[in-house]
Amino acid sequence: MTEPGALPLYQQISELLIRDIAAGRLIDGEKLKPEREMAGDLGIAVGTLRQALKELTSKGLLDRVQGSGNYIQAKADPASVYAMLRIELATGGGLPTAKVLDVVRLEKDTSLPAFGTSPFGFRIRRLRFLSGVVAAVEEIWLDGHFAKEILASELSESLYLFYRQKLGLWIARAQDSVGQGPLPDWAPQDFPHQPQTPLPLITRISWDANGQSVELSKTWYDPTNVRYVARLK
């Protein structure tokens, strides 16, 4: 049974392959395994795999040669719903998924950098996974003027995809500051570090297509299994 907010399985596989391309685990010109073998390795139906490969082909990341096979076509900026996600497994890539811990509408925390136009914001707390590995805890604040209510059950595992599809909001750019901070007390027991443990901390401000700051997020990640990567090509 698909979890609420989860991407369709074929799109999960497509995104996993895109992140492997971006991480250099799949290189330009590399021939993929035969489809039945590849589907078996992934534990999915061949039809689902073919849907994923069709999506890669439409994005210009795969050349499907009749009678020969499927060949990677790497490019500098692969289109992905996770294009702005900068954490990945230490081994590279990793399919992002997330568990929503809570969503509440609050007056903005005065300790946060200024963003947006509303005095209120939606605070979203999540536990982030990469290919099933517990990777990070996230606190995201979205400016409150975009909706009267946001339910946890509505959220996609890609918040930027949810913003586009449900709120008509496009995140055009973002700025990350990477430092260190204590893991917050609300971090769930699933996370492999105790609250107040100093961890790498990513603070991000995001802007919409009109140049208005609309979102602020904090991400504490597990440096044992996860790294922050910004590729310049």
Backbone hydrogen bonds, N-H to C=O, Kabsch-Sander energy under -0.5 kcal/mol:
donor,donor_aa,acceptor,acceptor_aa,energy
6,A,3,E,-2.2
11,Q,8,P,-0.5
12,Q,8,P,-2.2
13,I,9,L,-2.3
14,S,10,Y,-2.2
15,E,11,Q,-2.8
16,L,12,Q,-2.2
17,L,13,I,-2.2
18,I,14,S,-2.3
19,R,15,E,-2.3
20,D,16,L,-1.8
21,I,17,L,-2.1
22,A,18,I,-2.5
23,A,19,R,-2.0
24,G,21,I,-1.1
25,R,20,D,-2.1
26,L,20,D,-1.5
29,G,72,I,-2.9
30,E,27,I,-2.3
32,L,30,E,-0.5
32,L,70,N,-2.9
38,M,34,P,-2.8
39,A,35,E,-2.8
40,G,36,R,-2.0
41,D,37,E,-2.3
42,L,38,M,-1.8
43,G,39,A,-1.0
44,I,39,A,-2.3
49,L,45,A,-2.1
50,R,46,V,-2.6
51,Q,47,G,-1.7
52,A,48,T,-2.0
53,L,49,L,-2.8
54,K,50,R,-2.2
55,E,51,Q,-1.9
56,L,52,A,-2.0
57,T,53,L,-2.4
58,S,54,K,-2.2
59,K,55,E,-1.2
60,G,57,T,-1.6
61,L,56,L,-2.6
62,L,56,L,-0.6
63,D,71,Y,-3.2
64,R,62,L,-0.6
65,V,63,D,-0.8
65,V,69,G,-2.9
66,Q,64,R,-0.7
68,S,65,V,-2.4
69,G,65,V,-2.4
71,Y,63,D,-2.6
72,I,30,E,-2.8
73,Q,61,L,-2.5
83,A,80,S,-1.5
85,L,82,Y,-1.8
86,R,84,M,-0.5
88,E,227,R,-2.1
89,L,93,G,-2.8
90,A,225,N,-2.5
92,G,89,L,-2.0
97,T,129,F,-1.9
99,K,127,L,-2.7
100,V,98,A,-0.5
101,L,125,R,-3.3
102,D,125,R,-1.4
104,V,123,R,-1.9
106,L,104,V,-0.6
106,L,121,G,-2.7
108,K,119,P,-2.6
112,L,109,D,-1.8
116,G,213,S,-1.3
121,G,106,L,-2.8
122,F,142,L,-2.7
123,R,104,V,-3.1
123,R,121,G,-0.6
124,I,122,F,-0.6
124,I,140,I,-3.3
125,R,102,D,-2.5
125,R,123,R,-0.5
126,R,138,E,-2.2
127,L,99,K,-2.6
128,R,126,R,-0.5
128,R,136,A,-3.2
129,F,97,T,-2.8
130,L,133,V,-2.2
131,S,95,L,-3.2
133,V,130,L,-2.0
135,A,128,R,-3.1
136,A,128,R,-1.6
137,V,220,W,-2.3
138,E,126,R,-2.6
139,E,218,K,-2.6
140,I,124,I,-3.2
141,W,216,L,-3.7
142,L,122,F,-2.3
142,L,140,I,-0.5
143,D,214,V,-2.9
144,G,120,F,-2.5
146,F,143,D,-1.1
147,A,144,G,-0.8
154,E,151,L,-1.4
155,L,151,L,-0.7
155,L,152,A,-0.9
157,E,5,G,-2.1
159,L,157,E,-0.7
162,F,158,S,-2.0
163,Y,159,L,-3.1
164,R,160,Y,-2.0
165,Q,161,L,-2.7
166,K,162,F,-2.8
167,L,162,F,-0.8
167,L,163,Y,-1.4
168,G,163,Y,-0.7
168,G,164,R,-0.6
169,L,163,Y,-2.2
170,W,168,G,-0.5
171,I,169,L,-0.6
172,A,170,W,-0.7
172,A,207,W,-2.2
173,R,207,W,-1.3
175,Q,205,I,-2.5
177,S,203,T,-2.5
179,G,177,S,-0.5
179,G,201,L,-2.9
181,G,199,L,-2.5
183,L,197,T,-2.0
187,A,184,P,-1.5
191,F,188,P,-1.6
196,Q,183,L,-3.4
197,T,194,Q,-1.9
199,L,181,G,-2.5
201,L,179,G,-1.9
202,I,219,T,-2.7
203,T,177,S,-2.8
203,T,201,L,-0.6
204,R,202,I,-0.5
204,R,217,S,-2.6
205,I,175,Q,-2.0
206,S,215,E,-2.4
207,W,173,R,-2.7
208,D,212,Q,-2.3
209,A,170,W,-0.7
211,G,208,D,-1.9
214,V,206,S,-2.5
215,E,206,S,-1.3
216,L,141,W,-2.5
217,S,204,R,-2.5
218,K,139,E,-2.4
219,T,202,I,-2.2
220,W,137,V,-2.3
221,Y,200,P,-1.6
221,Y,219,T,-0.6
222,D,135,A,-2.6
225,N,222,D,-0.9
226,V,222,D,-1.8
227,R,88,E,-2.5
229,V,86,R,-3.4
233,K,231,R,-0.6
